[in-house]
Amino acid sequence: MQPSDKALVPFVSVDHMMQLIHHVGLSDMLRGLAGYIADDFARWESFDKTPRVASHSAEGVIELMPTSDGETYGFKYVNGHPKNMSEGLQTVTAFGLLADVGTGYPVLLTEMTMLTALRTAATSALVAKTLAPKGATTMAMIGNGAQSEFQSLAMQAIAGITHVRLYDIDPAATAKCAANLAGTGLHVTACTTAEAAIEGAQILTTCTADKAYATILTDNMVGAGVHINAIGGDCPGKTEVAPAILRRGDIFVEYPPQTRIEGDIQQLAPDHPVTEFWQVLTGAAAGRTSDKQITIFDSVGFAIEDFSALRYVRDQIEGTAFYHPLDLLADPNDPRDLFGMLGRAKEA
Ligand code: NAD
């Protein structure tokens, strides 16, 4: 027997997500996601917020990232395993779900590995557009792994970046990133040191994966006036930016209770001042106030960005073929007769 419509939940597979990205166009999708994220950040106070629920192991972390605006509930399952790459596996994989708060019924289930790269890049670029020095054209991209092309292209689409300077400890990663960015209109320079990569850059992105207190940017590397987009330090014991730089700059974060545990600021005193980025968007807090100021986005990735991305996908797939109806929910004829529903399998 076929399940009824009540049993079916739209499911966006990786293949469908890739088709959707091509259909919308990557730049338009990054801009669209940034718009949804900005809209949700502007109504920040209407969300249930909690630091993500993290299960740590020696190899990595598995996290659940839930939030709700009272009408819709969303969560993402995501891992972070830096050693995976050497085994031919992704460092980060994810899937996520939106549900209707009124009934508790899921309304969307989707892959989120691609979508996380897009939403992370869209958030970075939205923040850079707001905080980076005006007229910034050049970004250093340190860490040329899975996120790096998305980061570069979002900075191009949203923050006006025209030049990227790549560096990775693994030259093969830099070569891969440079090849993928060929033909995108970005001027790409492959560098052999982090110092070379940051030459002339107004935006410094660190997006490395190492479960360690790494120092990708040392104090003497960073001059006045730059914007730092620190993506890779997103877990306890995993950092990228020297504490001295953090102390010289003004730090902007997503949700302080989560960033204090996971971000680069875990290296600072627990009461070190930070600004919540959503307040800059609403005008409640100042962003960049001088040419000399170092602005630092200590990104860890917050549930509201995933919620925005899930909302965006739900809206985009409506009326398209970019999903399967998934038989996810039981739908007995009589809601109390779940047992009786078992008979349907016999009939079939
Ligand atoms: P990845 O494993 O695909 O790539 C990481 C790259 O960093 C690799 O190419 C590696 O060679 C390079 N690297 C490691 N140490 C380095 C160093 N000292 N200097 C230069 N390069 C170095 O990982 P990914 O999917 O691109 O993710 C990168 C990081 O971003 C991870 O730590 C991940 O957890 C984090 N991340 C953060 C967010 C967020 O919202 N803040 C979202 C997604 C991923």
Residues whose N, C-alpha, C, O or C-beta is under 5 A from the ligand:
A	BS01	NAD	G80 M85 T91 V92 T120 I142 G143 N144 G145 A146 Q147 S148 Y167 D168 I169 D170 A173 C207 T208 A209 D210 I231 G232 D234 S299 V300 G301
